[in-house]
Amino acid sequence: MKIHIKLIQILMALAALSLTSIFSTSSFAQGGSSPVNSSLPTVQSQGQIEFLTGGIGKDESEAILKEGNSWPLMLELAQAATPRAQYISDVQITIKDKSGNTVLDIGAEGPYVLVKLPPGKYSLDAIYESTKLHRHLDIQKGSNRKITLLWPVAK
């Protein structure tokens, strides 16, 4: 009789562990984040273009840098300073397609911006403290491009 009770207790414990495993797997499948990407800012969209912006803090910066390898475009925003450049935020980013249509117009919330652009030619304008930087972009299929935008020393 004692063996049956002990066996039942063991089976109930195993059943409880199985249910816990099922529920945790289920919540992960429904959009729960993994610990590796828990510091990643939320992906947003504007029209057909997905983007994320951030990088305030070490964990978020590291998460974005790792994620950036799978995005077509990564922007790194900095301002020249002594002894070294300083990361910046509050940069107005505008990206236009080859026809001049605005495909993305955002304010960067940190020193990094990831953008999922389809292959093609684009122009990028970035404004920080009234200083505009301009770049031409050529996004290739399957490539990922990192561009550092460096503003001059603050006056």
C-alpha positions, 0 to 999 in steps of 0.5 A: 500500500505504501509503495502505491501511495509513493508511486502515485505521489511521484506520478503526480509530481511528474504530471505537475512538471509536465504541465509547467513545461507545457504552459511555459512553452505555450506562453513562449510560442504566443510571444513571450520573449526569450531572456536573450532578447528581453532587452531589445526595444519593440519593433515598430512599423511605418507603412510597410517599413519595420524599424526599431530604435534605442540603445540606451543602456548596455543590455539594450545596446548589446541586444540591438548590435546582435540583432542588427546582423539580421537587418538590412540597415543599421544606423549608429548615431554619434557626435564628435567629442574629445577624447572620443565620440559620444552616442546621441539620441533625438535625431530626426531620420528621414529615408526616401525612395528613389522616387522621392517618396518618404518611406520612413520619418522617425525620431531616434530614441537612442544611438541605434536604428535598425530598418528593414528596407526592401532592396533599392536606392534611397536617400537618408537625411538625419538632423541633430541640433539643426545640423543635417547629414545626408547619405545615399543608400543602396540596399542589396538583397540579403545584405546588412549595412551599418552606417555611422553618422558622426556629427561635428563637435558641438559649438 
